[in-house]
Structure formats: structure tokens, C-alpha cells
């Protein structure tokens, strides 16, 4: 009786294997479905940004580092066509330096800094309360969680961590890591 389904099971296993090879497995660090900022749309990060160099950054609109949005947007525009993206995650974890509503945050980022890179729903990034995305990133970085807004994690095209940079890291050092990822 068990053997009567054997060819069908083998065929299904073969098909599943071939589909995974053709489309590739989801990179664990990007295997998250997250809602867009001030929107109902949800992105599956590993599907939306497969084979991209990805910069994940926890942001805040009322922080001393907030002007980094301008440099980040410039990097996004410069390398977007090469397969680079930035994923912004507003957070109130450090000093509550974010607007009360996601729509206010979205409008602020767009109007003040011209942000066009994807921004996602309010997220916790701080150790002890971090979302699964930030837990995974921190674990991949040897336990390095953001200690303030604008911590940056850079993932290579294969979805593996290639850099973890604190809030003070400027665009020049960041650009070198992005280029390394794009050229691998």
C-alpha cells in the first residue's frame, strides 16, 4: 500500500527540488514579510530584494542623525540600477524620536529628504525588544544590536551579512562596503 504512492511522491520531491533550485532558497536574514510604512502592502523581503545588495537601517525622524537620510537617498539613487536597495525601518526605541503616526513619518521623509527607498512599518531594533528581522541581523553580526538610530546592516547579493555599522558611519565608508557587495 505504501509503495503505490511511491512514484507520485518521488515526482513531487523531484519537482520541489527543481523549483527550489530554479528560484533559489530564501535567504534567512531576508525571510520576513513586512508591511510598508503607512500602507497596507506587505513585502516578502527575500522575494522583493533577491540578488540585491541590501542596506537595512533603523531610522528616526527627530534624531541628530536624521540628516543621514539625504546621503542614504543619494546612495540609493546612485546604485539602485546596479541591484542595490535600502530598507528603512522607523523606530521609537531610542529616545522616542519618531512621529506618532506612520503617515507623518512617511510624509516627513519624502518631503524633507526626498526619500524614495522602501520604508517599512514602525519596528523595534533594540536588544530585548527587537523584531525577528533585527534579531537575525544582530545575531549574524555577532550580537551587535543597534545602540542608536541609523545603525546599518549591509547584506550581500546572497543575503548574508557583509557589514554592520554604527550610527556615526558616514556615506564614504558605507559606499565602499556597498561597492564590495555589488562587485562580488
N, C-alpha and C positions, 0 to 999 in steps of 0.2 A: 504494500500500500504506500509506504513512504517513497518507494522508487518510482511510482507512477508520475510524480510531480518533478522528478529529478531533472529531466531536460528543460522544463519550464523554469525551474529555479536557477539552473546554470545559465540559461539565456538571460534571465533577469539580472543575475550577478554580472555577467559579461557586459550587458547594456549599461548598468550602473557604473561599472568601472570605466567604460569608454566615455561616458558622458562626463565623469569627473576629470578624466584626462583631457578631454576636449575643452572643457570650460575652466578647469583648474579648481583646486580646492580653495575655499575661502580662507584668507589669512586670518588667523585667530585674533590678532590685535584690531582688525577691522570688522570682525564678525559681530556687528551691532546694528540694530535698526533704531534710528534716532529721528525724532521729529524736527523739522525745520523751524527756525525761530519765527514766532508769531504766525504760524501756519499750521495746517493740518497734514501737509505732505510729510511722508516718512521716507528716509533714505536707508537702504541697506548698504552700509559704507563699503563693504568688500565688493559689492556689485557695482556701485556707482563710481568707485575710485580704484578699480582693479588695474594693476600695472602702472599706477601713478606714484610719483614721489609725493608723499602726503605730510604736511606740517599740521600738527594738532596743537592748538593754543587755547589756554583758558584766558578769557578776556574779561574786562570790566570797563564800563563807560565813564567812571568817575575816579580814575586812578592816575597817579603820576606817570604811569607807563602808557596810558591811553593813546598818546600821540604815536605810539608804535603802529597803530592801525594804518597810518599813511605809508610807512616803509613796507609793511606787510602787503598792502594792496599793490604797491609798486612791484614787489617781487612776484606777486600773483600774476599781474598783467604781463610781466617780462617773460615768465616761464610757463604760463598756462598752456600755450600751444605745444610745448615740449613734453607735456604729461605731468605737470606739477599742479598741485592744488593745496589750498589752505582750508582747514576746517576750524571755524571759530566756535568756542563754547563759552558763552557768558556765564559768569559765576558770581555769587554773592558771598563766597567763602571767606574772602579776605577783606574785612572792613565793610562788608555790605555795600561795595562800591558799584552797584548796578541799579538801574531804574527799577521801579516797582513792577512795570509791565513789560512783557516781551515786545509789544508793538512800539513802545517808547525807545527801547534799546535798538530795535531794528531801524527805526527812523533816524535815531542819532547816528548810528554807524554809517548809514547810507548818505545822509545829508551832510554830516560834518567831515567824514573822511572818504566818502565815495566808495565804501566797501561793497564789492561785488562778489567776493569769495563766499562760499557757503557758510552760513551761521546757523547754529542749532539751538534747541531749547535750553533754558537755564539748566546748568549741570553742576554737580558737586565734584570738585577735583582734589580737595584737601584730604590728607591721610585721616582715616577713621570714618569718613562720610562719603568718600569718593564713589562715583558711579562705576559700574563694571568696566567701561572704557578706560577710565583713568586708573583704576586698579591694575588692569592689564598693562598699560603703558608704564606705570611706576614699577611694577614687578619686572618688566623687561629691562628697565633702567637700573636694576639692582636696588630697588626700594626707594628710588628718588621720586618723591611726590612733589608737586608744586608747593613752594613755600610762599608764593605770592602770585598775583595776577600776571599774565603774559609769560608763563613758563611754556617752553616749546619742546615738543617731541617731533622728531623727523623720522619718517618711515621710508624705506627704500621701495623700489618697484615690486619687490617680493612680499611687502607687508611687514618686514622685520625692522626693528628699531635700529637706526644708524646714528641717532643723536638725541641727547636730552640736554636742554639749555635753559639756564635760569632766566628770570625776567629781564636782567640787565643786558643780555646778549643782543648786540646790535645787528643791523642788516648785513654788514660785511662778513662777519663770521658765519652768520646764518646762510648767506649766499654760497659760501664755499662748501658747506655741507649739502645744500640743495644740488649744487653742480656735481658733487661727488655721486649723489644718488641718481641723478639724471644720466650720468655717463657710465653707470655700471651696467 
